[in-house]
């Protein structure tokens, strides 16, 4: 048994209250985040162990959540593989040399995470030095499909034209890319586990663009391979958005916790999947309303779940920059108080 109720909930055990943490709980809605980042370039910020640890710890301390999530970004793992990443104002992350051909995929470098991303282990060490002992630390990474999509598109996309052209026209090349990413991600996440994280979350934010058939053919085998490489060490959470139609297929990969976005009904989906633990799933925009609305929406989720063991309260996506910090604090306190056993 762990003293960390978040970890206990991941295993489906009964706990003193429903644990709560929030996607993007360290971010631009917090003044402390802006004070810490200052004029530091985004890539330098994400890969600085001292600053990343401070952002992680600040968010947990300010909000009082039951788990901290390592502050980082999905994409810097691609830099040691040979992609040139920049974060452009008003645009977001951009790769100036996207991966579009079999030759591009062949040229991607493969490095052990201890060599390619050593700052990640130091970030975890720094966080654990000051994190309260009863608070869990979650490590994370992008899923193979979402990372491949960024690498191929080169930036955010609505239609995923380059991604789907590569998948459909050159499936062997696509699977070669996904295999390389899966191996790199396994090394990256294993480094976090070895450094001491209590759980990991795999983010698949672009996977909802796929049909069930395409998900089964082009993404699921690699997602399952990644989970299988890490299974049995710490709880593994899988989180996608717009992917309610894929969850039955995704369940074949058997993550320990399935995280649901706000469009997916929580109890009927939980019952249908038969999984041990579920995370979710309030619409993050509710936090931009008044506190009475926040309480009502959170209360409805808690009432629906009914203190069922294995529920971890979270948002169905990340906190947006316009969110009032006091509303987030209110949500955390409300969930912890209202769900007390």
Secondary structure as UniProt FT lines:
FT   HELIX           5..10
FT   TURN            11..12
FT   TURN            23..24
FT   TURN            28..29
FT   HELIX           31..37
FT   TURN            38..39
FT   HELIX           42..46
FT   HELIX           49..63
FT   STRAND          67..69
FT   HELIX           76..78
FT   TURN            79..82
FT   STRAND          85..88
FT   TURN            89..91
FT   STRAND          92..95
FT   TURN            96..97
FT   HELIX           102..106
FT   HELIX           113..116
FT   HELIX           118..130
FT   TURN            133..134
FT   STRAND          136..142
FT   HELIX           144..153
FT   HELIX           161..169
FT   HELIX           171..195
FT   STRAND          199..204
FT   TURN            205..206
FT   HELIX           207..209
FT   HELIX           212..214
FT   HELIX           215..220
FT   HELIX           221..230
FT   TURN            231..233
FT   STRAND          235..240
FT   HELIX           244..246
FT   HELIX           247..250
FT   HELIX           251..253
FT   STRAND          257..259
FT   TURN            262..263
FT   HELIX           266..273
FT   STRAND          277..279
FT   HELIX           284..288
FT   HELIX           291..305
FT   TURN            309..310
FT   STRAND          311..313
FT   TURN            321..322
FT   HELIX           325..338
//
